[in-house]
Amino acid sequence: MRLPRLSRFVPGPLVRWFARPYVAGGSIEAGLAVAHDRLARFGVRATLDLLGEAVEREFQVLRNLATYEAVLDRLGADERFADPATRPTVSLKPSAFTAGPPAAARGPIFDLAGRARERGVGLTLDMEDRRWTDLTLAWSTELYAAGHDVGTVLQTRLNRTRADLEAIPPGMRLRLVIGIYPEPPEVATRSRLEMKERLLAYAARLLERGARVEFATHDEPCLERFLREVAPRAPDRCEIQMLLGVPRRPFTRRLLAGGYGLVLPFRLYVPFALSWRDATAYLRRRMDESPNMALLVLRNLLATQRATGPGAGG
Ligand SMILES: Cc1cc2nc3c(=O)[nH]c(=O)nc-3n(C[C@H](O)[C@H](O)[C@H](O)COP(=O)(O)OP(=O)(O)OC[C@H]3O[C@@H](n4cnc5c(N)ncnc54)[C@H](O)[C@@H]3O)c2cc1C
């Protein structure tokens, strides 16, 4: 059972303790170091994300913009990521770039897309709650049509997604997720089972349309079905994505060893923060989604002591 806003009752320091497996650290370098470590040790790719959404002041927008510019510059120049095929991509949340109306985020995002292109770095516009769906889809498809390596995200909980995926152009990267934002029943399903069935059906449809599918879930049976039933139709256009700190080591070990039938590129979403306030917001959202997260974190931390691999603990 989902306990609404459980995280409000958890004190900040405890949230920080929870953060350990889920957040790479408090600097750009920390994010780059985790990305390089996973690539060097396991061949696992990364997408870097600055935790800085829910902006209220203009100076936060400027800080987010400057940080993303620095990340793109660093990625373009870093010898550790010389191979463009495995260079980390960058993920951003549009709300991190406006302290006013949502439409004001367009300018900074388009500037960043230009810089990402110059540095040879792929960019993904993350999907936030339903107030952002139209803008995020419009901006990402416009950028892609203009020749940028820009992708975005569709959430299968939203009923509109079945129609939205028909507007995704062939070749564009599309991350499919169930969606983390609670949405009202008028616009979204509440059934996890249905969200997961939609993940598989929408992935199949996107591949049929020529898109590139980034299948982002930690649900092992669902992922196994994707690998056995859907991805073989176009494996060169498929990728698996998970959040840093969530997947368990036995799972990722089996995945990387081909235990699910097909080995696909595997990418970790690597969040880093410049302040604890930002990291805490991200963690509170994860806690709202998984009220039993304390147990999951404990289990993951214990697994970290016992095994090595790119799963638990990041
Ligand atoms: C790479 C990536 C990018 C994402 N980007 C977005 C985005 O742009 N917009 C958006 O709305 N959502 C995004 N999400 C979140 C996504 O929508 C889901 O909320 C999240 O992935 C949980 O759903 P699930 O499919 O993994 O299945 P679930 O059924 O939620 O989880 C399956 C299993 O994974 C484990 N698990 C799940 N969550 C946790 C946790 N927090 N801690 C420990 N174990 C856990 C549990 O063992 C659980 O049984 C992203 C997810 C990933 C992996």
The ligand as an SDF file (V2000), in Angstrom:
LIG
                    3D

 53 58  0  0  0  0  0  0  0  0999 V2000
   16.9680    5.3240  -15.9340 C   0  0  0  0  0  0  0  0  0  0  0  0
   15.6560    5.7900  -15.3890 C   0  0  0  0  0  0  0  0  0  0  0  0
   15.2220    7.0470  -15.6880 C   0  0  0  0  0  0  0  0  0  0  0  0
   13.9720    7.4960  -15.2210 C   0  0  0  0  0  0  0  0  0  0  0  0
   13.4810    8.7080  -15.6420 N   0  0  0  0  0  0  0  0  0  0  0  0
   12.2250    9.0660  -15.2820 C   0  0  0  0  0  0  0  0  0  0  0  0
   11.6240   10.2380  -15.8070 C   0  0  0  0  0  0  0  0  0  0  0  0
   12.2190   11.0020  -16.6030 O   0  0  0  0  0  0  0  0  0  0  0  0
   10.3600   10.5410  -15.4060 N   0  0  0  0  0  0  0  0  0  0  0  0
    9.6500    9.7380  -14.5460 C   0  0  0  0  0  0  0  0  0  0  0  0
    8.4900   10.0400  -14.2350 O   0  0  0  0  0  0  0  0  0  0  0  0
   10.2040    8.6140  -14.0410 N   0  0  0  0  0  0  0  0  0  0  0  0
   11.4550    8.2700  -14.3870 C   0  0  0  0  0  0  0  0  0  0  0  0
   11.9950    7.1100  -13.8860 N   0  0  0  0  0  0  0  0  0  0  0  0
   11.3120    6.4060  -12.7610 C   0  0  0  0  0  0  0  0  0  0  0  0
   10.3060    5.3980  -13.2640 C   0  0  0  0  0  0  0  0  0  0  0  0
    9.2050    6.0710  -13.7940 O   0  0  0  0  0  0  0  0  0  0  0  0
    9.8250    4.5060  -12.1020 C   0  0  0  0  0  0  0  0  0  0  0  0
    9.2300    5.3050  -11.1580 O   0  0  0  0  0  0  0  0  0  0  0  0
   10.9170    3.6820  -11.4400 C   0  0  0  0  0  0  0  0  0  0  0  0
   11.7910    3.1630  -12.3960 O   0  0  0  0  0  0  0  0  0  0  0  0
   10.2970    2.5060  -10.6430 C   0  0  0  0  0  0  0  0  0  0  0  0
    9.5370    1.6890  -11.4810 O   0  0  0  0  0  0  0  0  0  0  0  0
    9.9930    0.2180  -11.9850 P   0  0  0  0  0  0  0  0  0  0  0  0
    9.4990    0.0270  -13.3830 O   0  0  0  0  0  0  0  0  0  0  0  0
   11.4480    0.0560  -11.7870 O   0  0  0  0  0  0  0  0  0  0  0  0
    9.1610   -0.8360  -11.1720 O   0  0  0  0  0  0  0  0  0  0  0  0
    8.7570   -1.0240   -9.6490 P   0  0  0  0  0  0  0  0  0  0  0  0
    7.6370   -1.9970   -9.7200 O   0  0  0  0  0  0  0  0  0  0  0  0
    8.5290    0.2850   -8.9840 O   0  0  0  0  0  0  0  0  0  0  0  0
   10.0240   -1.6770   -9.0050 O   0  0  0  0  0  0  0  0  0  0  0  0
   10.4910   -2.9800   -9.3310 C   0  0  0  0  0  0  0  0  0  0  0  0
   11.4720   -3.4290   -8.2530 C   0  0  0  0  0  0  0  0  0  0  0  0
   12.6110   -2.5530   -8.2490 O   0  0  0  0  0  0  0  0  0  0  0  0
   13.0350   -2.2920   -6.9190 C   0  0  0  0  0  0  0  0  0  0  0  0
   12.9380   -0.8700   -6.6450 N   0  0  0  0  0  0  0  0  0  0  0  0
   12.1310    0.0290   -7.2450 C   0  0  0  0  0  0  0  0  0  0  0  0
   12.3190    1.2580   -6.7450 N   0  0  0  0  0  0  0  0  0  0  0  0
   13.2870    1.1290   -5.7940 C   0  0  0  0  0  0  0  0  0  0  0  0
   13.9550    2.0220   -4.9250 C   0  0  0  0  0  0  0  0  0  0  0  0
   13.6570    3.3330   -4.9200 N   0  0  0  0  0  0  0  0  0  0  0  0
   14.9190    1.5540   -4.0860 N   0  0  0  0  0  0  0  0  0  0  0  0
   15.2580    0.2460   -4.1110 C   0  0  0  0  0  0  0  0  0  0  0  0
   14.6700   -0.6530   -4.9140 N   0  0  0  0  0  0  0  0  0  0  0  0
   13.6890   -0.2340   -5.7280 C   0  0  0  0  0  0  0  0  0  0  0  0
   12.1590   -3.0830   -6.0070 C   0  0  0  0  0  0  0  0  0  0  0  0
   12.7890   -4.3250   -5.7280 O   0  0  0  0  0  0  0  0  0  0  0  0
   10.9210   -3.3180   -6.8360 C   0  0  0  0  0  0  0  0  0  0  0  0
   10.2590   -4.4930   -6.4640 O   0  0  0  0  0  0  0  0  0  0  0  0
   13.2030    6.6530  -14.3720 C   0  0  0  0  0  0  0  0  0  0  0  0
   13.6730    5.3780  -14.0600 C   0  0  0  0  0  0  0  0  0  0  0  0
   14.8710    4.9290  -14.5700 C   0  0  0  0  0  0  0  0  0  0  0  0
   15.2970    3.5440  -14.2540 C   0  0  0  0  0  0  0  0  0  0  0  0
  1  2  1  0
  2  3  1  0
  2 52  2  0
  3  4  2  0
  4  5  1  0
  4 50  1  0
  5  6  2  0
  6  7  1  0
  6 13  1  0
  7  8  2  0
  7  9  1  0
  9 10  1  0
 10 11  2  0
 10 12  1  0
 12 13  2  0
 13 14  1  0
 14 15  1  0
 14 50  1  0
 15 16  1  0
 16 17  1  0
 16 18  1  0
 18 19  1  0
 18 20  1  0
 20 21  1  0
 20 22  1  0
 22 23  1  0
 23 24  1  0
 24 25  2  0
 24 26  1  0
 24 27  1  0
 27 28  1  0
 28 29  2  0
 28 30  1  0
 28 31  1  0
 31 32  1  0
 32 33  1  0
 33 34  1  0
 33 48  1  0
 34 35  1  0
 35 36  1  0
 35 46  1  0
 36 37  1  0
 36 45  1  0
 37 38  2  0
 38 39  1  0
 39 40  1  0
 39 45  2  0
 40 41  1  0
 40 42  2  0
 42 43  1  0
 43 44  2  0
 44 45  1  0
 46 47  1  0
 46 48  1  0
 48 49  1  0
 50 51  2  0
 51 52  1  0
 52 53  1  0
M  END
$$$$
